[in-house]
Amino acid sequence: MQTDTQSQAPAGERHTDWIGLYFGLLVAIFAAFVQFKLPPVLPEMLVLFRYRPEIAGGFMSIFAVVGLLASVKIGRLMQRQATAAWLVGACLLVGLGAVPILIFPEWDLAVLAGRGVEGMAMAILAIAGPTLMTRNAAPRHLPIAMALAATWIPLGGLLATIVARLSGTWAAVWWVGLGLAVLVALTTLALNRNGGRRIALPTAKGGAQDLSPSDRRMLTLVAVCFAFWALQNLSVLSWVPEYLVSNRGLPDSTAKELYGVLVIVVAMSNLFAAVPLRLGVPIVPLLATVLVGQGLVLLIGPSAGTDWTGLLAIIVYALIAGITPTCIFALPDALLGENRTGSAAFGLLMTGRNLGVLVGPVFIGWVGASAWGWQAAWWSAAASTLCAMLASLVLLFVAKRVRRAP
C-alpha cells in the first residue's frame, strides 16, 4: 500500500479530502447499522420464534464481547496492513453472518452465531470509520470530522429504525444490510484505485508510528473514560422507555416519542460540539464539564414530573451527553498529534466503549428491577459518570506531564 502522503504533509499544506472523510462516515454509520438493526425488529422476532430469554439477550451483548476481545488486536493489525482488504473483509463478514440468521431464524443459537460474526465485522468498521475521518481531515476541519464521527451510533440506529418501519418485516433489515455491505465494498474498491490515498489508514511503516508507552497510558485513560461514560449513556438509552412506562406511568406511545426526542437531540448535540472545539476550547476541561452536567441531571432528573419538567430533563441530558463522544473521538489526534493517530489508537478507544456497553445495560437494568428501584439505578449511572470525569482529570494531569496537553 502506498504511503499516505497527505498525512505526512506539514499542517499548513494539508487540505481536507471530503470524499475520504464522508466515506469514513459511511463506514461508521454502516457499523452502527449492523449492530442496531436488531432492536427495532426484535419484538416481532420474539413473537414469531419464541427465543429463550437468556439467548435473546446475547443478540446485542455479543457485539460488546467480540469488540472487547478483538478491538485492540484488530487496531494493531490494521495499522500494519492494507485498509481496503480489511474493509472488504468486514463486508464479507456481514454477508456471512446474515446466512444463518436468514436461513435458520427459528434457531436462537444460529442467530447468536450469526450476530457474533457480524460483531467481528462491526469491530473492524467501528475502528476504520473514525480513523479514516481523522486522516482525511485538515487540522482546521478536525472538530467537524469528529462531530460527524460522534453521530455514527444515532444515525445508524435511526437508519435501522426507518428500514424496519418501512419494510414491515424483520428479514428486510438484513437484506438492506447486505445491500449496504455491497455498496461499502464496491466504494472501497473504487477508492482503492490509483493508490487509494483516501482509504489509506496510516501504517507503522509509512504513516503513524507505533504507540509509545506514554501514548498508550494516555489512550488507556481515554478508554477508561469512554468505558464509564458508555456504561452510563447506553444504560440510559436502553432503559429510559421502560422507566417512563413502568415507573412514571406514561403510555408506551408517549415513552417512544420521548425516546425519539432524546436520540434526535443527542445527534444534534454531537454536531454542535464542533463549535466550541473550533473556537479553541480545551477538550479535556470541556469533557469534564459536560460529564459533571450529565451526572447532575441523573441525580436530579428522577424528581422531575411527567409534564414539561420531565421533558426538560431529557432535553438537557441529551444536549450535554451529545458533546461527550465528540470530545472523546477528538482526543487521540489532540493528544498524539495529527501524524501519530491510527487504527491502534481507535482500537483502544473502542475497547473501552465495548466494556461499558457490555456491563452498563445489564447492571443498571438489574438495579432498576431490584428492591432499590429506578432512583438507585440513575444514581448508579451518575456515579459511573463521576468516574468518567475523574478519569478525564487524571488524563489532563498525565497529558501535561508529557507536554502534549490538548
C-alpha positions, 0 to 999 in steps of 0.5 A: 500500500502506498504511503499516505502522503497527505498525512505526512504533509506539514499542517499548513499544506494539508487540505481536507479530502471530503470524499475520504472523510464522508466515506469514513462516515459511511463506514461508521454509520454502516457499523452502527447499522449492523449492530442496531438493526436488531432492536427495532425488529426484535419484538416481532422476532420474539413473537414469531420464534419464541427465543429463550430469554437468556439467548435473546439477550446475547443478540446485542451483548455479543457485539460488546464481547467480540469488540472487547476481545478483538478491538485492540488486536484488530487496531494493531493489525490494521495499522500494519496492513492494507485498509481496503482488504480489511474493509472488504473483509468486514463486508464479507463478514456481514454477508456471512453472518446474515446466512444463518440468521436468514436461513435458520431464524427459528434457531436462537443459537444460529442467530447468536452465531450469526450476530457474533460474526457480524460483531467481528465485522462491526469491530473492524468498521467501528475502528476504520470509520473514525480513523479514516475521518481523522486522516482525511481531515485538515487540522482546521476541519478536525472538530467537524470530522469528529462531530460527524464521527460522534453521530455514527451510533444515532444515525445508524440506529435511526437508519435501522429504525426507518428500514424496519418501519418501512419494510414491515418485516424483520428479514428486510433489515438484513437484506438492506444490510447486505445491500449496504455491505455491497455498496461499502465494498464496491466504494472501497474498491473504487477508492482503492484505485490509483493508490487509494490515498483516501482509504489509506489508514496510516501504517507503522511503516509509512504513516503513524508510528507505533504507540509509545508507552506514554501514548498508550497510558494516555489512550488507556485513560481515554478508554477508561473514560469512554468505558464509564461514560458508555456504561452510563449513556447506553444504560440510559438509552436502553432503559429510559422507555421502560422507566417512563412506562413502568415507573412514571406511568406514561403510555408506551406511545408517549415513552417512544416519542420521548425516546425519539426526542432524546436520540434526535437531540443527542445527534444534534448535540454531537454536531454542535460540539464542533463549535466550541472545539473550533473556537479553541476550547480545551477538550479535556476541561470541556469533557469534564464539564459536560460529564459533571452536567450529565451526572447532575441531571441523573441525580436530579432528573428522577424528581422531575414530573411527567409534564414539561419538567420531565421533558426538560430533563431529557432535553438537557441530558441529551444536549450535554451527553451529545458533546461527550463522544465528540470530545472523546473521538477528538482526543487521540489526534489532540493528544498524539498529534495529527501524524501519530493517530491510527487504527491502534489508537481507535482500537483502544478507544473502542475497547473501552466503549465495548466494556461499558456497553457490555456491563452498563445495560445489564447492571443498571437494568438489574438495579432498576428491577431490584428492591432499590428501584429506578432512583438507585439505578440513575444514581448508579449511572451518575456515579459511573459518570463521576468516574468518567470525569475523574478519569478525564482529570487524571488524563489532563494531569498525565497529558501535561506531564508529557507536554502534549496537553490538548 
